[in-house]
Amino acid sequence: MATNQKSKRPATTLRCGNIKATIWQNVSENGPFFATTFSRPFKDQSGAWHNGTSFGLNDLEALMNVAFEAKEWMTAHTLKR
């Protein structure tokens, strides 16, 4: 079972256009593993920045690209057993 502990800092952050993939290293009974979160920054009506987790049609190509980059990064940094 994986624990829900995340490092204070991400292992890495990848970007493609306006889309960001943040890769976190987590620890489970079976050892460390990586997980990814995807986000898209936006400004609310008051001008404050937030990170959204929904993606429109125009975001999907960048999302696919950054997801592929995240997969490649995680594969390269995962220890083989």
URSUL-V472494 format. One record per residue. RES is the residue in three letters. NEAR is the number of other ideal C-beta (glycine too) atoms within 10 Angstrom. D_CENTER is the distance of its C-alpha to the mean C-alpha in whole Angstrom. Layout:
res near d_center
RES NEAR D_CENTER
RES NEAR D_CENTER
This chain:
res near d_center
MET 6 21
ALA 11 18
THR 9 18
ASN 6 15
GLN 10 15
LYS 15 12
SER 10 13
LYS 4 14
ARG 10 12
PRO 16 9
ALA 18 10
THR 17 8
THR 14 7
LEU 20 8
ARG 13 9
CYS 18 12
GLY 13 14
ASN 14 13
ILE 21 10
LYS 18 6
ALA 24 3
THR 19 3
ILE 18 5
TRP 16 7
GLN 17 11
ASN 16 13
VAL 13 16
SER 11 19
GLU 7 22
ASN 9 22
GLY 9 20
PRO 12 16
PHE 14 13
PHE 17 10
ALA 14 7
THR 18 4
THR 15 3
PHE 19 4
SER 17 7
ARG 18 11
PRO 11 13
PHE 12 17
LYS 9 20
ASP 8 22
GLN 5 26
SER 5 27
GLY 6 24
ALA 8 22
TRP 8 18
HIS 10 15
ASN 12 12
GLY 12 12
THR 8 11
SER 8 13
PHE 15 14
GLY 9 17
LEU 6 19
ASN 9 19
ASP 17 15
LEU 11 15
GLU 12 16
ALA 18 13
LEU 19 10
MET 12 12
ASN 16 12
VAL 20 9
ALA 16 8
PHE 13 11
GLU 16 10
ALA 22 7
LYS 12 10
GLU 11 13
TRP 17 11
MET 18 11
THR 10 14
ALA 7 16
HIS 13 15
THR 11 16
LEU 7 19
LYS 4 22
ARG 5 24
